[in-house]
């Protein structure tokens, strides 16, 4: 359930989206941020996958990405790889998981997402796609924040999927 509160001023550095939502949800005494950016009718400057669209911009002085990797997550009952990043601000550290949704297919790969978008356009299905980022305060080295994010994605992915599908249908 959305909490109406925030725990960080950070948000992914993505531009060119048609719509976005950034909210905090509470579960089991933990706050998890969910950022969705929906892309449609993509063209130069309005694309999901570009060199300038990053979790943390190279020019950003308030935030730094300290590490990156991948982790397996359950998305609507299917195991997919998510990009994992540790992000640091002046007085906070975050753990973030990033995925791309392209017309119902999930991936964490820029290359696969670009190919899926091109294939979808060639098949006459448009280029609807979205950035999905779940993030939370980073706990000590016990991997607790990663567990929170994996559980959040597993439990929320059906709702997120329905929201993205509904957005795709409404926006057409």
N, C-alpha and C positions, 0 to 999 in steps of 0.2 A: 504494500500500500504506500503511495507517495506520502512522504513525511512533511513536505513543505519547507524543510530546512536545507541548509547546505553545510558542507564540511570542508570545502575547498573552493578557491576561485579558478582553479584549473579547468580547462576544457580543451578537447582536441583542436589542433590548428588545421581545420578543414574549411575550404571556401567553395563557393559555387553550387551549394545544395539548393534544392527547391524548398525544403522545409527541414526543421530540426526540432528536437526536444531534448532537454537536459534536466533530469529530475533525480531526486534522492529517494530511495526506498529503504524502509527499515525492516529487518528480519533478524530475530533472535538477538536483539540488542546490538546489532551491527548495522551501520549505514552503508549502502552500496549506491553509487551513482550509476545512472544509465543514460548514455548519450546516443541518440539516433539522428543521423543526417540522411535524408532521402534525396536521391538524385534522379532527374528525369530530363529527357531531351538534351543529352550531354553534348557539349561542343567545347572548343578551346576556352579555358577559363571557368568552365562549369562542369568539370569532370570529377568523378570519384577518385580515380587514380591519376595523380600528377606528382611531379617531384616536389611541389610546394605543400601538398596535403600530407601532414605528419601529425603524430601525437604531440610532439613538441617541435616547434619551429627552431631552426638553427639560429635565428636572430633573436629568439626569446631570451631575455635576460633574467626573468623571474623563475623560469623552470628549466630543468635539465633532465634528459633521459639518461639514467645511470646504467641501465642494462636492458638487454632484449633477449628473447628466446621464444620458444613455443611450448605449448602445453595442450594436452588432449582435454576436450570438453564434450559434454553430452548436449547436443542440440536436437531437440525433439526426438530423442531416442537414438540418434546416430552420433557416433564419435567423429569429431572434426578437430583439426588443429587450430588453435587460436594463437595469435601473436601475443606475447606477454612482455610487459615493460615495467621497469621500476622508474618512477618519476619523482624528482626531488624539487621542492620549493624551499623558501627561506626557513620555514619552521614545520614542514610537513613532508612526509614521504608517502607516495601512493603506489599501489599495484594496479595495473590496468591490463585488461584483455581486449584485443581488437579483432573483429571479424568483419568480413564483407558479405552482404546478402545481394545476390544478383538473380532477379526473377525467380526466387525460391531456392536457390542453391547457395550454400554457405562455403566460404573459403577464407583463409587468412593470407593467401598468396596474391601479391599485386599482379603477377603475370597471369595466374589462373583467372583472376577477376577480370582483367582486361580482355582475355580470350573469351570468357563467358559473355561479357557485354557485347563483343563483336559478333559472336555466334548468335546471340539473341536478336541482334539487329538484322543480321542476314536472314534469319528465319521469320522476320516480320513481327517479332514480339516486343519490339522497343528496347530501351536501354535502362529500364527501371532498376535501381540498385540502391544500397544503403550501407552506411558505416554503422557498425554496432560496437559500442565500447562500454564495458562494465568496469568500474573502478572502485577502490576502497582504500581506506587508510592502511598503510603497510604496517604489519605487526613485526615483532622481533623475528629473528632468523628461524622461527618454527614453522614456516610455510602456512601459517594460519590464514593470512589474507588470500593466498592462492586457493585454499580450500573453500573459503567463503565465496570467492568469485566462481569457482567451478560449481558449487551448489546453487548459487544464484542463477547462473546461466542455465543449468539443468532444469531448475524449477520454473524459470520465467520464459524459457525459449518458446514454448507453445503460445503464450500470450504475445510475445514480441513478434513471432511469425505471423499470427493473425493480424496484428496491427499493421505490419508491413504489407501483407496481402491486401488488406482493406484499403490502405493508402494507395496502392497500385491501382486497384479497381476504381476508386473514387476519382483519382487524378486523371483518368483517361478521358 
